[in-house]
Amino acid sequence: MKALLDTHALLWFLAGSNKLGTAALGVIQNPANTLFVSPASLWEISIKDSLGKLTLPQPFAQLFPASLDASGILILPILMPHLHAHRSLPFHHHDPFDRLIISQALTEDLTLVSCDGEFSAYGVKLLW
């Protein structure tokens, strides 16, 4: 399976949180799966960390990309087809980071690992 981790799924996985769904954890821990994270998630984490709205287990520069490398999570670049898809999305969800993540998942035919219930309105494959 090829899966794209939503921001909260990435953070909860890295923190070892029990908030991560059982199915989501199984997908993340299965070495046969290819896992991606969007730069939008990393940007969102960076912004929230710099504003003091998020507490990371390590400083951002130490956590990324080292934690991704150690977990085998790849960064999915933001490409023009993702932006074209983003422009055509209906506004079921208004968060720009989430809309970009949805666009990437749809364009690349990835399963999106997220507990965000609003994502299902886009027909994206969801797993939690």
DSSP file (Angstrom, degrees, kcal/mol; ACC not computed):
  #  RESIDUE AA STRUCTURE BP1 BP2  ACC     N-H-->O    O-->H-N    N-H-->O    O-->H-N    TCO  KAPPA ALPHA  PHI   PSI    X-CA   Y-CA   Z-CA
    1    1 A M              0   0    0      0, 0.0    33,-2.6     0, 0.0     2,-0.5   0.000 360.0 360.0 360.0 144.2    0.0    0.0    0.0
    2    2 A K  E     +a   34   0A   0     31,-0.2   109,-2.3   107,-0.2     2,-0.4  -0.964 360.0 179.5-110.7 125.1    1.1    3.6   -0.7
    3    3 A A  E     -ab  35 111A   0     31,-2.6    33,-2.5    -2,-0.5     2,-0.5  -0.947  26.2-146.5-133.9 147.5   -0.1    6.0    1.9
    4    4 A L  E     -ab  36 112A   0    107,-2.8   109,-2.8    -2,-0.4     2,-0.4  -0.955  23.6-137.6-111.1 123.7    0.1    9.7    2.7
    5    5 A L  E     -ab  37 113A   0     31,-2.9    33,-0.6    -2,-0.5   109,-0.1  -0.682  12.4-134.6 -85.4 128.7    0.2   10.6    6.4
    6    6 A D     >  -     0   0    0    107,-2.4     4,-2.3    -2,-0.4     5,-0.2  -0.359  33.7-100.6 -70.1 162.5   -1.9   13.6    7.5
    7    7 A T  H  > S+     0   0    0      1,-0.2     4,-2.5     2,-0.2     5,-0.2   0.910 122.1  46.4 -55.5 -49.3   -0.2   16.0    9.9
    8    8 A H  H  > S+     0   0    0      1,-0.2     4,-2.8     2,-0.2     5,-0.3   0.877 110.2  54.2 -65.2 -35.8   -1.7   14.7   13.1
    9    9 A A  H  > S+     0   0    0    104,-0.3     4,-2.2     2,-0.2    -1,-0.2   0.918 110.2  47.2 -63.3 -42.4   -1.0   11.1   12.1
   10   10 A L  H  X S+     0   0    0     -4,-2.3     4,-2.7     2,-0.2     5,-0.2   0.948 114.4  46.1 -62.0 -49.3    2.6   11.9   11.6
   11   11 A L  H  X S+     0   0    0     -4,-2.5     4,-1.9     1,-0.2    -2,-0.2   0.912 113.9  47.7 -62.9 -43.3    2.9   13.7   14.9
   12   12 A W  H  X>S+     0   0    0     -4,-2.8     5,-2.6     2,-0.2     4,-0.6   0.879 112.4  50.0 -67.2 -37.0    1.1   11.0   16.8
   13   13 A F  H ><5S+     0   0    0     -4,-2.2     3,-1.1    -5,-0.3    -2,-0.2   0.954 112.0  46.8 -63.9 -48.9    3.2    8.3   15.3
   14   14 A L  H 3<5S+     0   0    0     -4,-2.7    -2,-0.2     1,-0.3    -1,-0.2   0.820 114.5  48.1 -63.9 -30.4    6.4   10.1   16.1
   15   15 A A  H 3<5S-     0   0    0     -4,-1.9    -1,-0.3    -5,-0.2    -2,-0.2   0.547 108.8-123.8 -85.4  -7.7    5.2   10.8   19.6
   16   16 A G  T <<5 +     0   0    0     -3,-1.1    -3,-0.2    -4,-0.6    -2,-0.1   0.823  49.3 175.5  68.4  30.0    4.2    7.2   20.1
   17   17 A S    > < -     0   0    0     -5,-2.6     3,-0.9    -6,-0.2    -1,-0.2  -0.378  40.6-140.3 -74.3 145.0    0.7    8.4   21.0
   18   18 A N  T 3  S+     0   0    0      1,-0.2    -1,-0.1    -2,-0.1     4,-0.1   0.417  93.7  83.4 -81.8   2.5   -2.2    6.1   21.7
   19   19 A K  T 3   +     0   0    0     -7,-0.1     2,-0.3     2,-0.1    -1,-0.2   0.700  67.7  99.6 -73.7 -19.6   -4.4    8.5   19.7
   20   20 A L  S <  S-     0   0    0     -3,-0.9   108,-0.1    -8,-0.2   -11,-0.0  -0.527  84.8-112.7 -71.0 128.3   -3.2    6.9   16.5
   21   21 A G     >  -     0   0    0     -2,-0.3     4,-2.8     1,-0.1     5,-0.2  -0.200  18.3-120.0 -60.4 151.9   -5.8    4.4   15.2
   22   22 A T  H  > S+     0   0    0      1,-0.2     4,-2.2     2,-0.2     5,-0.1   0.909 114.3  46.5 -60.8 -44.8   -5.0    0.7   15.3
   23   23 A A  H  > S+     0   0    0    105,-0.4     4,-2.1     2,-0.2    -1,-0.2   0.903 112.7  50.8 -65.6 -40.3   -5.4    0.3   11.5
   24   24 A A  H  > S+     0   0    0    104,-0.6     4,-2.4     1,-0.2    -2,-0.2   0.931 110.4  48.7 -62.6 -45.6   -3.3    3.5   10.9
   25   25 A L  H  X S+     0   0    0     -4,-2.8     4,-2.6     1,-0.2    -1,-0.2   0.895 109.3  53.7 -61.5 -40.2   -0.5    2.2   13.2
   26   26 A G  H  X S+     0   0    0     -4,-2.2     4,-0.9    -5,-0.2    -1,-0.2   0.899 110.2  46.5 -61.7 -40.8   -0.5   -1.1   11.4
   27   27 A V  H  < S+     0   0    0     -4,-2.1     3,-0.5     2,-0.2     6,-0.2   0.918 113.9  48.3 -66.8 -43.4   -0.1    0.5    8.0
   28   28 A I  H  < S+     0   0    0     -4,-2.4    -2,-0.2     1,-0.2    -1,-0.2   0.886 114.1  45.7 -65.6 -39.2    2.7    2.8    9.3
   29   29 A Q  H  < S+     0   0    0     -4,-2.6    -1,-0.2    -5,-0.2    -2,-0.2   0.590  87.7  99.5 -82.8 -10.2    4.6   -0.1   10.9
   30   30 A N    ><  -     0   0    0     -4,-0.9     3,-1.9    -3,-0.5    -4,-0.0  -0.684  61.5-156.3 -81.2 112.6    4.3   -2.4    8.0
   31   31 A P  T 3  S+     0   0    0      0, 0.0    -1,-0.2     0, 0.0    -4,-0.0   0.644  88.4  69.3 -65.9 -13.0    7.6   -2.3    6.1
   32   32 A A  T 3  S+     0   0    0      2,-0.1     2,-0.2    -5,-0.0    -5,-0.0   0.672  87.5  84.1 -76.3 -16.1    5.9   -3.5    2.9
   33   33 A N  S <  S-     0   0    0     -3,-1.9     2,-0.6    -6,-0.2   -31,-0.2  -0.586  75.2-135.6 -88.8 149.7    4.0   -0.1    2.7
   34   34 A T  E     -a    2   0A   0    -33,-2.6   -31,-2.6    -2,-0.2     2,-0.4  -0.926  25.4-160.4-103.6 121.7    5.4    3.0    1.1
   35   35 A L  E     -ac   3  73A   0     -2,-0.6    39,-2.8    37,-0.6     2,-0.3  -0.839   9.5-175.3-110.7 140.5    4.7    6.1    3.3
   36   36 A F  E     -ac   4  74A   0    -33,-2.5   -31,-2.9    -2,-0.4     2,-0.3  -0.902  10.9-162.5-127.8 156.6    4.7    9.7    2.3
   37   37 A V  E     -ac   5  75A   0     37,-2.2    39,-2.7    -2,-0.3   -31,-0.1  -0.986  24.1-123.3-133.6 146.1    4.3   13.0    4.1
   38   38 A S    >>  -     0   0    0    -33,-0.6     4,-1.5    -2,-0.3     3,-0.9  -0.629  14.7-128.6 -86.9 144.5    3.5   16.3    2.4
   39   39 A P  H 3> S+     0   0    0      0, 0.0     4,-2.7     0, 0.0     5,-0.2   0.790 111.3  68.3 -57.1 -25.3    5.7   19.4    2.7
   40   40 A A  H 3> S+     0   0    0      2,-0.2     4,-2.5     1,-0.2     5,-0.1   0.893  98.6  48.6 -60.8 -38.9    2.4   21.0    3.6
   41   41 A S  H <> S+     0   0    0     -3,-0.9     4,-2.6     2,-0.2    -1,-0.2   0.920 112.1  47.5 -65.8 -43.4    2.4   19.0    6.9
   42   42 A L  H  X S+     0   0    0     -4,-1.5     4,-2.4     2,-0.2    -2,-0.2   0.882 112.6  49.7 -66.1 -36.8    6.0   19.9    7.6
   43   43 A W  H  X S+     0   0    0     -4,-2.7     4,-2.6     2,-0.2    -2,-0.2   0.921 111.0  49.5 -65.7 -44.5    5.3   23.6    6.9
   44   44 A E  H  X S+     0   0    0     -4,-2.5     4,-2.6     2,-0.2     5,-0.2   0.916 112.0  48.1 -60.6 -44.1    2.2   23.4    9.2
   45   45 A I  H  X S+     0   0    0     -4,-2.6     4,-2.6     1,-0.2     5,-0.2   0.921 111.5  50.7 -62.4 -44.1    4.3   21.8   12.0
   46   46 A S  H  X S+     0   0    0     -4,-2.4     4,-2.5     2,-0.2    -2,-0.2   0.915 112.0  46.9 -60.4 -44.8    7.0   24.4   11.6
   47   47 A I  H  X S+     0   0    0     -4,-2.6     4,-1.7     2,-0.2     6,-0.2   0.952 114.5  45.4 -63.2 -50.2    4.5   27.3   11.8
   48   48 A K  H  <>S+     0   0    0     -4,-2.6     5,-2.6     1,-0.2     6,-0.8   0.873 113.9  50.4 -64.1 -36.8    2.7   25.9   14.8
   49   49 A D  H ><5S+     0   0    0     -4,-2.6     3,-1.2    -5,-0.2    -1,-0.2   0.929 110.1  49.2 -65.1 -44.9    6.0   25.1   16.5
   50   50 A S  H 3<5S+     0   0    0     -4,-2.5    -1,-0.2     1,-0.3    -2,-0.2   0.787 111.6  50.0 -67.6 -25.9    7.3   28.6   15.9
   51   51 A L  T 3<5S-     0   0    0     -4,-1.7    -1,-0.3    -5,-0.2    -2,-0.2   0.479 114.9-116.0 -88.5  -3.1    4.1   30.2   17.3
   52   52 A G  T < 5S+     0   0    0     -3,-1.2    -3,-0.2    -4,-0.4    -2,-0.1   0.680  84.4 118.8  77.1  17.7    4.3   28.0   20.4
   53   53 A K  S   <S+     0   0    0     -5,-2.6     2,-0.4    -6,-0.2    -4,-0.2   0.407  71.7  45.3 -93.4   1.2    1.1   26.2   19.5
   54   54 A L        -     0   0    0     -6,-0.8     2,-0.6    -5,-0.2    -2,-0.2  -0.997  68.4-148.0-146.7 136.1    2.8   22.9   19.3
   55   55 A T        -     0   0    0     -2,-0.4    -6,-0.1    -3,-0.1    -7,-0.0  -0.930  18.8-161.8-108.2 116.5    5.2   21.1   21.5
   56   56 A L        -     0   0    0     -2,-0.6     4,-0.1     1,-0.1    -2,-0.0  -0.661  26.3-125.6 -94.3 151.9    7.6   18.9   19.7
   57   57 A P  S    S+     0   0    0      0, 0.0    -1,-0.1     0, 0.0     3,-0.0   0.731  97.5  12.0 -67.8 -20.7    9.7   16.1   21.4
   58   58 A Q  S    S-     0   0    0      2,-0.0     5,-0.1     0, 0.0    -2,-0.1  -0.936 104.7 -72.4-144.3 163.0   12.8   17.6   19.9
   59   59 A P    >>  -     0   0    0      0, 0.0     4,-2.3     0, 0.0     3,-1.2  -0.311  50.2-113.3 -56.8 146.3   13.6   20.9   18.1
   60   60 A F  H 3> S+     0   0    0      1,-0.3     4,-2.8     2,-0.2   -14,-0.1   0.883 115.6  53.7 -49.9 -47.6   12.2   21.0   14.6
   61   61 A A  H 34 S+     0   0    0      1,-0.2    -1,-0.3     2,-0.2     5,-0.3   0.771 113.3  43.5 -64.9 -25.7   15.6   21.0   12.9
   62   62 A Q  H <4 S+     0   0    0     -3,-1.2    -1,-0.2     1,-0.1    -2,-0.2   0.812 115.2  48.6 -84.6 -32.3   16.6   17.9   14.9
   63   63 A L  H  X S+     0   0    0     -4,-2.3     4,-2.9     1,-0.2     5,-0.4   0.874  99.1  87.1 -75.0 -38.5   13.3   16.1   14.3
   64   64 A F  T  < S-     0   0    0     -4,-2.8    -1,-0.2     1,-0.3     0, 0.0  -0.960 102.7  -4.3-121.3 129.8   13.1   16.7   10.6
   65   65 A P  T  > S+     0   0    0      0, 0.0     4,-2.7     0, 0.0     3,-0.5  -0.981 124.8  67.8 -94.5   4.8   14.2   15.1    8.4
   66   66 A A  H  > S+     0   0    0     -5,-0.3     4,-2.6     1,-0.3    -2,-0.2   0.877 101.9  48.3 -55.1 -43.5   15.9   12.7   10.8
   67   67 A S  H  X S+     0   0    0     -4,-2.9     4,-1.3     2,-0.2    -1,-0.3   0.856 112.5  49.5 -67.4 -33.3   12.7   11.2   12.2
   68   68 A L  H  >>S+     0   0    0     -3,-0.5     5,-2.4    -5,-0.4     4,-0.8   0.938 111.8  47.9 -68.3 -46.1   11.3   10.7    8.7
   69   69 A D  H ><5S+     0   0    0     -4,-2.7     3,-0.8     1,-0.2    -2,-0.2   0.918 111.4  50.5 -58.9 -44.8   14.5    9.0    7.5
   70   70 A A  H 3<5S+     0   0    0     -4,-2.6    -1,-0.2     1,-0.2    -2,-0.2   0.806 115.4  43.0 -65.2 -29.6   14.6    6.7   10.5
   71   71 A S  H 3<5S-     0   0    0     -4,-1.3    -1,-0.2    -5,-0.2    -2,-0.2   0.461 111.3-118.1 -95.3  -3.1   10.9    5.7    9.9
   72   72 A G  T <<5 +     0   0    0     -3,-0.8   -37,-0.6    -4,-0.8     2,-0.5   0.746  60.8 152.2  72.6  23.3   11.3    5.3    6.1
   73   73 A I  E   < -c   35   0A   0     -5,-2.4     2,-0.3    -6,-0.2    -1,-0.3  -0.776  32.5-148.8 -91.7 126.8    8.8    8.1    5.4
   74   74 A L  E     -c   36   0A   0    -39,-2.8   -37,-2.2    -2,-0.5     2,-0.6  -0.656  13.6-121.1 -95.4 148.4    9.3    9.9    2.1
   75   75 A I  E     -c   37   0A   0     -2,-0.3   -37,-0.2   -39,-0.2   -39,-0.0  -0.799  21.9-145.8 -88.2 122.8    8.6   13.5    1.4
   76   76 A L        -     0   0    0    -39,-2.7    28,-0.0    -2,-0.6   -40,-0.0  -0.801  21.5-130.7 -89.1 111.0    6.1   13.8   -1.5
   77   77 A P        -     0   0    0      0, 0.0     2,-0.7     0, 0.0    -1,-0.0  -0.207  18.4-111.5 -61.1 151.5    7.0   16.9   -3.4
   78   78 A I        -     0   0    0      4,-0.0     2,-0.2     3,-0.0    22,-0.0  -0.780  45.4-174.4 -84.2 117.6    4.3   19.4   -4.3
   79   79 A L    >>  -     0   0    0     -2,-0.7     4,-1.5     1,-0.1     3,-0.9  -0.690  38.7-102.7-113.4 163.9    3.9   19.2   -8.0
   80   80 A M  H 3> S+     0   0    0      1,-0.3     4,-2.6    -2,-0.2     5,-0.2   0.874 118.7  57.7 -56.3 -41.4    1.9   21.2  -10.5
   81   81 A P  H 3> S+     0   0    0      0, 0.0     4,-2.2     0, 0.0    -1,-0.3   0.864 104.9  53.2 -59.1 -31.9   -0.8   18.5  -10.9
   82   82 A H  H <> S+     0   0    0     -3,-0.9     4,-2.2     2,-0.2    -2,-0.2   0.901 110.2  47.0 -66.5 -39.5   -1.4   18.7   -7.2
   83   83 A L  H  X S+     0   0    0     -4,-1.5     4,-2.0     2,-0.2    -1,-0.2   0.868 110.6  51.7 -71.0 -36.5   -1.9   22.4   -7.4
   84   84 A H  H  X S+     0   0    0     -4,-2.6     4,-1.0     2,-0.2    -2,-0.2   0.922 112.1  46.5 -64.2 -42.8   -4.3   22.0  -10.4
   85   85 A A  H  X S+     0   0    0     -4,-2.2     4,-0.6    -5,-0.2     3,-0.5   0.892 108.8  56.5 -64.8 -38.9   -6.3   19.4   -8.4
   86   86 A H  H >< S+     0   0    0     -4,-2.2     3,-1.0     1,-0.2    -1,-0.2   0.901 103.4  54.0 -58.2 -43.1   -6.3   21.8   -5.4
   87   87 A R  H 3< S+     0   0    0     -4,-2.0    -1,-0.2     1,-0.2    -2,-0.2   0.792 109.3  48.2 -64.0 -28.7   -7.8   24.6   -7.5
   88   88 A S  H 3< S+     0   0    0     -4,-1.0    -1,-0.2    -3,-0.5    -2,-0.2   0.494  84.4 112.8 -93.8  -2.8  -10.7   22.3   -8.5
   89   89 A L    <<  -     0   0    0     -3,-1.0     2,-0.1    -4,-0.6    33,-0.0  -0.459  69.8-121.1 -69.5 137.9  -11.6   21.0   -5.1
   90   90 A P    >   -     0   0    0      0, 0.0     2,-1.2     0, 0.0     3,-0.6  -0.386  31.7-105.6 -68.7 160.5  -15.0   22.0   -3.7
   91   91 A F  T 3  S+     0   0    0      1,-0.2     3,-0.1    -2,-0.1    -2,-0.0  -0.326  76.0 127.3 -91.6  55.0  -14.7   23.9   -0.4
   92   92 A H  T 3  S+     0   0    0     -2,-1.2     2,-0.4     1,-0.2    -1,-0.2   0.849  83.1  35.0 -68.2 -34.3  -15.9   21.1    2.0
   93   93 A H    <   -     0   0    0     -3,-0.6    -1,-0.2     1,-0.1     0, 0.0  -0.969  66.9-169.4-123.1 134.4  -12.8   21.8    3.9
   94   94 A H        +     0   0    0     -2,-0.4    -1,-0.1    -3,-0.1     3,-0.0   0.521  52.6 108.6-105.4  -6.5  -11.3   25.2    4.3
   95   95 A D     >  -     0   0    0      1,-0.2     4,-2.5     2,-0.0     5,-0.2  -0.603  59.4-150.7 -73.4 120.0   -7.9   24.5    5.8
   96   96 A P  H  > S+     0   0    0      0, 0.0     4,-1.8     0, 0.0    -1,-0.2   0.845  94.2  51.9 -64.2 -33.2   -5.3   25.1    3.0
   97   97 A F  H  > S+     0   0    0      2,-0.2     4,-2.2     1,-0.2     5,-0.2   0.945 112.4  45.2 -65.6 -47.2   -2.8   22.6    4.4
   98   98 A D  H  > S+     0   0    0      1,-0.2     4,-2.7     2,-0.2     5,-0.2   0.886 110.2  54.4 -64.7 -38.7   -5.5   19.8    4.4
   99   99 A R  H  X S+     0   0    0     -4,-2.5     4,-2.3     1,-0.2    -1,-0.2   0.889 109.5  47.9 -63.4 -38.4   -6.8   20.8    1.0
  100  100 A L  H  X S+     0   0    0     -4,-1.8     4,-2.5     2,-0.2    -1,-0.2   0.914 111.0  50.5 -68.0 -41.7   -3.3   20.4   -0.4
  101  101 A I  H  X S+     0   0    0     -4,-2.2     4,-2.4     2,-0.2    -2,-0.2   0.913 111.1  49.3 -61.3 -42.8   -2.8   17.0    1.3
  102  102 A I  H  X S+     0   0    0     -4,-2.7     4,-2.7     2,-0.2     5,-0.2   0.924 110.1  51.5 -60.9 -44.9   -6.2   15.9   -0.1
  103  103 A S  H  X S+     0   0    0     -4,-2.3     4,-2.7     1,-0.2     5,-0.2   0.902 110.4  48.3 -59.8 -42.7   -5.1   17.0   -3.6
  104  104 A Q  H  X S+     0   0    0     -4,-2.5     4,-2.5     2,-0.2    -1,-0.2   0.925 111.7  49.1 -64.7 -44.1   -1.9   15.1   -3.4
  105  105 A A  H  X>S+     0   0    0     -4,-2.4     5,-2.5     1,-0.2     4,-0.6   0.920 115.0  44.6 -62.2 -43.6   -3.6   11.9   -2.2
  106  106 A L  H ><5S+     0   0    0     -4,-2.7     3,-0.6     3,-0.2    -2,-0.2   0.935 115.2  46.9 -65.8 -46.3   -6.2   12.1   -5.0
  107  107 A T  H 3<5S+     0   0    0     -4,-2.7    -2,-0.2     1,-0.2    -1,-0.2   0.886 120.2  37.8 -64.8 -40.0   -3.7   12.9   -7.7
  108  108 A E  H 3<5S-     0   0    0     -4,-2.5    -1,-0.2    -5,-0.2    -2,-0.2   0.414 107.4-122.0 -93.3   1.5   -1.2   10.2   -6.7
  109  109 A D  T <<5 +     0   0    0     -3,-0.6     2,-0.3    -4,-0.6    -3,-0.2   0.933  57.5 157.2  55.1  50.5   -3.9    7.7   -5.8
  110  110 A L      < -     0   0    0     -5,-2.5     2,-0.5    -6,-0.2    15,-0.4  -0.760  48.2-116.0-103.2 149.7   -2.7    7.3   -2.2
  111  111 A T  E     -b    3   0A   0   -109,-2.3  -107,-2.8    -2,-0.3     2,-0.6  -0.737  32.2-136.0 -79.8 130.9   -4.6    6.2    0.8
  112  112 A L  E     -bd   4 126A   0     13,-3.6    15,-2.1    -2,-0.5     2,-1.0  -0.810   6.1-148.3 -95.4 121.4   -4.8    9.1    3.3
  113  113 A V  E     +bd   5 127A   0   -109,-2.8  -107,-2.4    -2,-0.6  -104,-0.3  -0.784  49.8 121.2 -90.9 104.1   -4.1    8.2    6.9
  114  114 A S        -     0   0    0     13,-1.4    13,-0.1    -2,-1.0    -2,-0.1  -0.990  59.0-148.0-162.1 150.4   -6.2   10.6    8.8
  115  115 A C        +     0   0    0     -2,-0.3     2,-0.8    13,-0.1    13,-0.1   0.260  61.7 124.1-103.7   9.6   -9.0   10.8   11.3
  116  116 A D    >   -     0   0    0      1,-0.2     3,-1.4     2,-0.1     4,-0.3  -0.613  48.2-161.0 -74.5 108.7  -10.4   14.0    9.8
  117  117 A G  G >  S+     0   0    0     -2,-0.8     3,-0.8     1,-0.3     4,-0.3   0.713  83.3  67.9 -65.0 -23.0  -14.0   13.2    9.0
  118  118 A E  G >  S+     0   0    0      1,-0.2     3,-1.1     2,-0.1    -1,-0.3   0.719  84.9  72.7 -71.0 -19.6  -14.3   16.1    6.5
  119  119 A F  G X >S+     0   0    0     -3,-1.4     3,-2.1     1,-0.2     5,-0.7   0.820  81.7  69.8 -64.9 -30.5  -11.9   14.4    4.1
  120  120 A S  G X 5S+     0   0    0     -3,-0.8     3,-1.6    -4,-0.3    -1,-0.2   0.749  83.0  72.1 -63.0 -22.7  -14.4   11.7    3.1
  121  121 A A  G < 5S+     0   0    0     -3,-1.1    -1,-0.3    -4,-0.3    -2,-0.2   0.677  94.0  56.7 -64.6 -15.8  -16.5   14.4    1.2
  122  122 A Y  G < 5S-     0   0    0     -3,-2.1    -1,-0.3    -4,-0.2    -2,-0.2   0.458 110.7-118.2 -95.8  -2.2  -13.7   14.4   -1.4
  123  123 A G  T < 5 +     0   0    0     -3,-1.6     2,-0.2     1,-0.2    -3,-0.1   0.682  60.9 152.4  74.2  15.9  -13.8   10.7   -2.2
  124  124 A V      < -     0   0    0     -5,-0.7     2,-0.5     1,-0.1    -1,-0.2  -0.523  55.8-104.5 -77.6 146.2  -10.3   10.2   -1.1
  125  125 A K        -     0   0    0    -15,-0.4   -13,-3.6    -2,-0.2     2,-0.3  -0.615  46.8-166.0 -71.5 121.1   -9.3    6.7    0.2
  126  126 A L  E     -d  112   0A   0     -2,-0.5     2,-0.4   -15,-0.2   -13,-0.2  -0.841  15.0-177.1-113.9 147.5   -9.1    7.1    4.0
  127  127 A L  E      d  113   0A   0    -15,-2.1   -13,-1.4    -2,-0.3  -106,-0.1  -0.988 360.0 360.0-141.8 132.4   -7.7    4.8    6.6
  128  128 A W              0   0    0     -2,-0.4  -104,-0.6   -15,-0.2  -105,-0.4   0.262 360.0 360.0-145.4 360.0   -7.7    5.2   10.4
